[in-house]
């Protein structure tokens, strides 16, 4: 499953226009959470544009993955894609995680961070939902 996800990761990044910096990667995977939790505005010089929302149901569980472009406003270029993973557990607790699809021309260090985040994920339900959403996203790119 993880090799398929990594392969889709690479293909999907081709739809981006500008390379992802370390600062932008960290904003998507960590800073955005702090921004939302504290009611802060977007990082100066950036905006998010929603791409699509992909729901996934399995074994009575529901997952929601929201794909958004991180756009550098000065140049109006997409620098990364954020995937916001949401899951409501049976006790009603909301679990949220943020993933970054870097631009295909990003430095190897950025791609290594993205790969490590996926490899370190022990939640197989999350990986299945993530793989499904990436597949749906790739299918939309083919239209």
C-alpha positions in Angstrom: 0.0 0.0 0.0 2.8 2.5 0.9 4.6 2.1 -2.5 1.3 2.8 -4.3 0.8 5.9 -2.2 4.4 7.1 -2.8 3.9 6.5 -6.6 0.7 8.5 -6.6 2.4 11.2 -4.5 4.9 11.7 -7.3 2.4 11.7 -10.1 0.1 14.2 -8.4 2.9 16.7 -7.7 3.3 17.2 -11.5 0.1 19.3 -11.4 1.9 21.9 -9.2 3.8 24.8 -10.6 6.5 25.9 -8.2 8.9 24.0 -5.9 8.1 23.6 -2.2 10.4 25.1 0.3 11.2 23.7 3.8 9.2 26.6 5.3 6.2 25.9 3.1 6.3 22.2 3.9 6.4 23.0 7.7 3.5 25.5 7.3 1.3 22.8 5.7 2.2 20.0 8.1 2.5 21.9 11.4 1.9 25.6 11.2 -1.6 25.4 9.6 -2.8 23.4 12.7 -1.5 26.1 15.1 -3.1 28.7 12.9 -6.5 27.0 13.0 -6.4 26.2 16.7 -5.5 29.8 17.6 -7.8 31.5 15.1 -5.0 33.2 13.2 -5.0 34.4 9.6 -3.0 32.6 6.9 0.7 33.0 6.7 1.6 36.3 5.1 2.0 35.9 1.3 0.0 32.6 1.1 -3.5 31.5 0.6 -5.3 28.2 0.3 -7.6 27.2 -2.5 -9.8 24.2 -2.0 -9.4 21.5 -4.7 -11.9 18.9 -3.6 -13.2 16.9 -0.6 -13.0 13.1 -0.7 -15.1 11.1 1.7 -14.2 7.4 2.4 -16.3 4.9 4.3 -15.0 1.5 5.5 -16.2 -0.9 8.1 -18.7 1.6 9.5 -16.1 4.3 9.8 -16.1 7.6 7.9 -13.1 9.6 6.8 -12.8 13.0 5.1 -9.8 14.2 3.2 -9.7 17.8 2.0 -7.2 18.7 -0.8 -6.2 22.3 -1.0 -3.5 24.2 -2.9 -1.1 26.4 -1.1 -0.7 29.4 -3.3 2.0 32.0 -3.1 0.0 35.2 -3.6 2.8 37.4 -5.0 3.2 35.1 -8.0 -0.1 33.3 -8.0 1.7 30.0 -8.1 0.8 26.7 -6.4 3.7 25.6 -4.2 2.2 22.6 -2.5 -1.0 20.6 -2.0 -2.2 20.2 1.6 -4.3 17.1 2.5 -6.3 17.6 5.6 -7.3 14.2 7.0 -10.3 14.1 9.4 -11.7 11.2 11.3 -14.4 11.1 14.0 -13.7 8.1 16.3 -16.6 6.1 17.8 -16.4 8.2 21.0 -17.0 11.3 18.9 -13.4 12.7 19.1 -12.2 14.4 16.0 -8.8 13.4 14.8 -7.0 15.7 12.3 -3.7 15.3 10.5 -2.1 17.4 7.8 0.0 16.0 4.9 1.9 17.9 2.2 2.4 16.9 -1.4 5.5 18.9 -2.5 6.1 20.1 -6.0 7.9 17.6 -8.2 11.0 19.9 -8.5 11.3 20.2 -4.7 14.6 19.3 -3.0 15.2 15.7 -2.0 15.1 16.8 1.6 11.5 17.9 1.2 10.5 14.7 -0.5 12.2 12.7 2.2 10.2 14.5 4.8 7.0 13.7 2.9 7.9 10.1 2.5 8.9 9.8 6.2 5.6 11.2 7.3 3.8 8.5 5.4 6.1 5.7 6.4 5.8 6.6 10.1 2.0 6.4 9.9 0.9 3.3 11.8 -2.8 3.9 11.2 -3.7 1.6 8.4 -7.2 3.0 8.1 -5.7 6.5 7.5 -3.3 5.0 4.9 -6.2 3.3 3.1 -8.4 6.4 3.1 -5.3 8.5 2.0 -4.6 6.1 -0.9 -8.2 6.1 -2.0 -8.3 9.9 -2.0 -5.1 10.2 -3.9 -6.5 7.8 -6.5 -9.7 9.9 -6.9 -7.5 13.0 -7.2 -5.3 11.4 -9.9 -8.5 10.3 -11.8 -9.7 13.9 -11.8 -6.4 15.1 -13.2 -6.9 12.7 -16.2 -10.0 14.5 -17.3 
